[in-house]
Amino acid sequence: MNYIGSKQTLLPFIDEVLTVTIGDRIQSFTDGFAGTGIVSRNIQKNKPYTWIHANDIQTYSEYVTFARLHPYFYNYDLKLIKELNSLDGVEGFIYKTYASDGAMYFTPKNAKKCDAIRQKIEEWWGNGTITIDEYRFLIGLLIENVDKVANTASVYGSFLKKYKASALKEFSLLPLEELVDFYNIDPSRVMVSKMDVVELVKWMKNKGMCRFDELNHVLYLDPPYNERQYAAYYHVLETIALYDNPEVKGKTKMRDYSQQKSKWCNKRTAKQELEEVIKNAPQNHIYLSYNNEGIISFDEIKEIFEKYGEYEVFEKEYNRYKADSNREYKGDKTIEYIHYCHKTKDTI
């Protein structure tokens, strides 16, 4: 999935920083803003004995990340997937809202197929045919694959006026990636949640998690950098995830996302949110991915991190996300920082 802020190209950089600061052994890895699960999956593949907790506030993210971290379900549920792929399309909410009446997020055929699959998954869950884990996996698989035929410039703030070549292809439920390594995955070491990150770390602290000074417990943070709201940019995927037939508005068919607005996208509240996370985190190693154009300044981040432990920072120049045209900064390059805090015992 093309996703704003994806760390796909920066995974080697993240791995390098982890190795330099704490070595190869990670007892637990908490991904506070999992997005599509790219970073968590990379840890899972390279460090299969690490306990992983991937979290995000968006429902579509929860399901896509769950699917990415449980690839063995694809073979386990292959019979169900074949049945879903064989369904005829139906004129459901996705078709009526996002592929008709002037909307062109998907072709009518693909939108009808999406409706048919989503309705069947809901039916199976309602009658007990599938478990909650299978439910999350199948919806995540659907979202990932239908996104590949979306008629957008990578985000869902608007649709294209003509169907692009990829949107005209018929989609089916395919694996998210090669499954050659899925036998190494221990499902008991994976947790996927949908929580506000401040509430997440407070919950983990109250549960007594990560309180082993001699072990490496990591909290990785990759919050929004600026004022764009992910809930608005991926509203169609959120509707597919929830399938709640929401009231939509305007030409873009936007659902109400007022309850999903992130405080990290507001300059007045972002710094406060960061300090709340760092202060309450039970992990002894905290990493923050943030670029040189973020609404929290470099000095503000440094000040907060130094308050709670030993501080280091690492940087790497990389190419900007190409679909991000509505931006204040127009350069082709940007600098990604990874701020690191080794929390001292008295601040955990």
C-alpha positions in Angstrom: 0.0 0.0 0.0 1.3 3.5 -0.8 1.0 5.2 2.5 2.0 8.6 3.6 5.0 8.4 6.0 5.7 4.8 5.2 9.1 3.7 6.5 9.6 1.0 3.8 12.6 2.6 2.3 14.0 3.6 5.7 13.9 0.1 7.3 17.7 -0.4 6.9 18.2 2.9 8.7 15.9 1.9 11.5 17.6 -1.5 11.8 21.0 0.2 11.9 20.0 2.6 14.7 18.6 -0.3 16.8 21.7 -2.3 16.4 24.0 0.6 17.3 22.1 1.5 20.4 21.0 -1.8 21.9 22.4 -4.6 19.8 20.5 -7.5 18.2 18.4 -8.8 21.2 15.0 -7.1 21.7 12.7 -8.6 24.2 9.7 -6.5 23.2 8.9 -4.0 20.4 5.9 -1.7 20.7 5.0 0.2 17.6 2.8 3.1 18.7 1.8 4.3 15.3 1.8 1.1 13.2 0.3 2.5 10.0 0.3 -0.5 7.7 2.6 -2.6 10.0 5.7 -2.2 7.9 8.2 -1.6 10.7 6.6 -4.2 13.0 6.7 -6.8 10.2 10.4 -6.1 9.6 11.1 -6.7 13.3 9.0 -9.9 13.2 10.9 -11.3 10.2 14.4 -10.4 11.4 13.9 -11.0 15.1 11.3 -13.8 15.4 11.7 -14.2 19.2 10.7 -10.6 19.9 7.3 -9.9 21.4 5.5 -7.4 19.2 2.7 -5.0 20.1 1.5 -3.0 17.0 -0.9 -0.2 17.6 -2.8 2.5 15.7 -5.9 4.6 16.3 -7.3 3.9 12.8 -9.5 0.7 12.3 -8.2 0.1 8.8 -4.7 0.2 10.2 -5.5 -2.3 12.9 -6.8 -4.8 10.3 -4.1 -4.3 7.7 -1.4 -4.6 10.3 -3.0 -7.7 11.8 -3.0 -9.3 8.3 0.6 -8.4 7.7 1.7 -9.8 11.1 -0.2 -13.1 10.6 0.7 -14.2 7.1 0.2 -17.9 7.9 -3.6 -17.2 7.9 -3.5 -16.9 4.1 -2.8 -20.6 3.7 -4.8 -21.5 6.8 -7.9 -19.8 5.3 -7.2 -20.6 1.7 -10.6 -22.3 1.2 -12.4 -19.2 2.6 -10.3 -16.9 0.4 -11.1 -18.9 -2.7 -14.8 -18.6 -1.9 -14.5 -14.9 -1.4 -12.7 -14.5 -4.7 -15.4 -16.4 -6.5 -18.3 -14.1 -5.4 -20.3 -12.1 -7.8 -20.5 -8.4 -7.1 -23.4 -6.7 -5.3 -24.5 -3.1 -5.3 -23.7 -2.3 -1.7 -22.5 0.8 0.2 -19.1 0.9 -1.4 -20.5 0.8 -4.9 -23.3 3.2 -4.3 -21.0 5.7 -2.5 -17.6 5.5 -4.1 -18.3 4.2 -7.6 -21.5 5.8 -8.8 -23.2 9.2 -8.8 -20.1 10.8 -10.1 -17.7 9.2 -7.6 -14.7 7.4 -9.2 -12.7 5.9 -6.3 -13.1 2.5 -7.8 -14.6 1.1 -11.0 -18.2 -0.1 -10.5 -17.1 -3.7 -11.0 -14.4 -3.6 -8.3 -16.6 -1.7 -5.9 -19.3 -4.3 -6.3 -16.8 -7.1 -5.7 -15.5 -5.3 -2.6 -19.1 -5.0 -1.3 -19.7 -8.7 -1.9 -16.5 -9.8 -0.1 -17.1 -7.4 2.8 -20.7 -8.5 3.3 -19.7 -12.2 3.2 -17.0 -11.6 5.9 -19.5 -9.9 8.1 -22.0 -12.8 7.5 -19.4 -15.4 8.5 -18.5 -13.5 11.6 -22.2 -13.1 12.6 -22.9 -16.9 12.2 -19.7 -18.1 13.8 -18.1 -19.5 10.7 -14.9 -17.5 11.4 -13.1 -16.4 14.6 -12.3 -12.8 15.5 -8.7 -13.3 14.3 -9.9 -14.6 10.9 -12.3 -11.7 10.7 -9.5 -9.1 11.3 -7.2 -10.9 8.9 -9.7 -11.2 6.0 -10.8 -7.5 6.3 -7.1 -6.5 6.3 -6.4 -8.6 3.3 -9.4 -7.1 1.5 -8.3 -3.5 2.3 -4.8 -4.1 1.2 -5.9 -5.6 -2.2 -8.7 -3.2 -3.0 -6.4 -0.3 -2.4 -4.2 -1.6 -5.3 -7.1 -0.8 -7.7 -8.1 2.5 -6.1 -8.5 5.4 -8.6 -6.6 7.9 -6.5 -3.2 9.5 -6.3 -2.3 7.2 -3.4 -4.5 9.0 -0.8 -8.3 9.3 -0.7 -8.7 13.0 -0.3 -10.1 12.9 -3.8 -10.4 10.6 -6.8 -9.0 10.9 -10.3 -11.3 12.2 -13.1 -10.3 9.3 -15.4 -9.6 5.7 -14.5 -5.8 5.0 -14.4 -4.5 1.7 -15.7 -4.1 0.0 -12.3 -7.7 1.0 -11.3 -9.1 -0.9 -14.4 -7.6 -4.2 -13.2 -9.8 -6.6 -11.4 -8.7 -7.3 -7.9 -8.6 -10.5 -5.9 -7.4 -11.4 -2.4 -3.7 -12.1 -2.8 -1.0 -12.6 -0.1 0.4 -9.3 1.2 3.9 -10.7 0.6 5.9 -13.9 0.2 5.0 -16.4 2.9 8.3 -18.3 2.9 9.1 -17.3 6.5 5.7 -17.6 8.2 6.6 -20.9 10.0 8.9 -18.9 12.2 6.1 -16.7 13.6 4.8 -17.4 17.1 1.3 -15.9 17.2 1.4 -15.7 21.0 4.2 -13.1 20.6 2.0 -10.7 18.5 -0.6 -8.3 19.7 -2.4 -5.7 17.5 -4.5 -3.0 19.1 -6.4 0.2 18.3 -5.7 2.8 21.0 -4.6 6.3 21.5 -0.9 6.0 22.0 -0.9 7.9 25.3 -3.6 5.6 26.7 -1.6 2.6 25.3 1.6 3.4 27.3 -0.4 4.2 30.4 -2.2 0.8 30.1 1.0 -1.0 29.6 2.6 0.7 32.6 -0.4 -0.1 34.8 -0.2 -3.8 33.7 3.4 -3.9 34.8 4.7 -4.6 31.3 8.3 -4.1 30.2 9.7 -3.8 33.7 12.9 -5.8 33.3 15.9 -3.5 33.5 18.4 -6.0 32.1 16.3 -6.6 29.0 15.7 -4.4 25.9 12.1 -3.2 25.7 11.5 -0.8 22.7 8.9 1.8 22.1 9.0 3.0 18.5 7.0 6.1 17.6 6.3 7.3 14.1 3.5 10.0 14.6 2.1 12.4 12.0 4.6 15.2 11.3 2.2 17.9 10.2 -1.4 19.0 10.2 -2.7 16.5 7.7 -5.2 14.0 9.3 -4.8 10.4 8.3 -8.5 9.9 9.1 -9.4 12.2 6.2 -6.8 10.9 3.8 -7.9 7.3 4.2 -11.5 7.7 5.0 -12.7 5.3 2.3 -10.5 2.5 3.8 -11.9 3.3 7.3 -15.4 2.8 5.9 -14.5 -0.5 4.3 -13.0 -1.6 7.6 -16.1 -0.6 9.7 -18.7 -1.1 7.0 -21.0 1.1 9.0 -22.8 2.9 6.2 -21.9 6.4 7.5 -23.4 9.6 6.3 -21.0 11.2 3.8 -20.6 14.7 2.6 -19.5 16.5 -0.5 -17.9 15.4 -3.8 -15.3 13.4 -2.0 -17.9 11.5 0.1 -16.1 12.2 3.3 -17.3 10.5 6.5 -17.3 12.4 9.8 -13.8 12.0 11.3 -14.1 14.6 14.1 -13.7 12.0 16.8 -10.5 10.6 15.1 -8.6 13.9 14.8 -5.0 13.4 16.0 -3.5 15.8 18.6 -0.2 15.1 16.9 -1.4 17.1 13.9 -1.9 20.3 16.0 1.2 22.4 16.9 -0.4 23.4 20.2 -0.9 19.9 21.4 1.7 17.7 19.7 4.5 18.6 22.1 2.3 17.9 25.1 1.3 14.5 23.6 5.0 13.6 23.0 5.9 14.4 26.6 2.9 12.4 28.0 4.1 9.3 26.0 7.7 9.6 27.0 6.8 10.2 30.7 4.5 7.3 31.0 6.2 4.7 28.8 7.3 1.6 30.7 9.9 0.8 27.9 13.5 1.5 28.6 14.4 2.3 25.0 12.3 4.9 23.1 12.8 5.9 19.4 11.0 8.7 17.6 11.0 8.9 13.8 10.5 12.5 12.9 11.7 14.7 10.0 13.1 18.2 9.7 9.8 19.7 8.7 7.7 18.4 11.7 5.6 20.7 13.8 7.5 19.8 16.9 10.9 21.4 16.7 14.2 19.5 17.0 15.1 21.4 20.1 11.7 20.7 21.7 12.2 16.9 21.1 15.7 17.0 22.4 14.6 18.8 25.6 11.9 16.3 26.3 14.1 13.3 25.7 16.9 14.6 27.8 14.5 15.1 30.7 13.9 11.3 30.9 17.2 9.7 30.1 20.3 9.5 27.9 19.7 11.1 24.5 21.1 10.5 21.0 20.0 11.4 17.6 20.6 9.8 14.2 19.8 11.3 10.8 19.4 10.3 7.1 18.5 12.2 4.0 15.8 10.6 1.8 13.5 11.3 -1.1 10.2 12.9 -0.3 6.9 11.1 -0.7 5.8 11.9 -4.2 2.1 12.2 -3.7 2.5 14.8 -1.0 1.9 17.9 -3.2 0.0 20.1 -0.8 3.0 20.9 1.4 4.7 23.9 2.8 8.2 22.6 1.8 8.8 22.0 -1.8 12.3 20.3 -1.9 12.7 16.8 -3.3 14.7 15.7 -0.2 14.1 15.7 3.5 16.0 14.6 6.6 14.6 11.8 8.7 15.7 11.9 12.3 15.5 9.1 14.8 15.6 10.5 18.3 16.6 8.0 20.9 16.1 8.0 24.7 17.5 5.4 27.1 15.2 6.0 30.0 16.8 6.0 33.4 15.3 3.6 36.0 13.8 6.4 38.1 11.8 7.7 35.1 10.2 4.4 34.2 
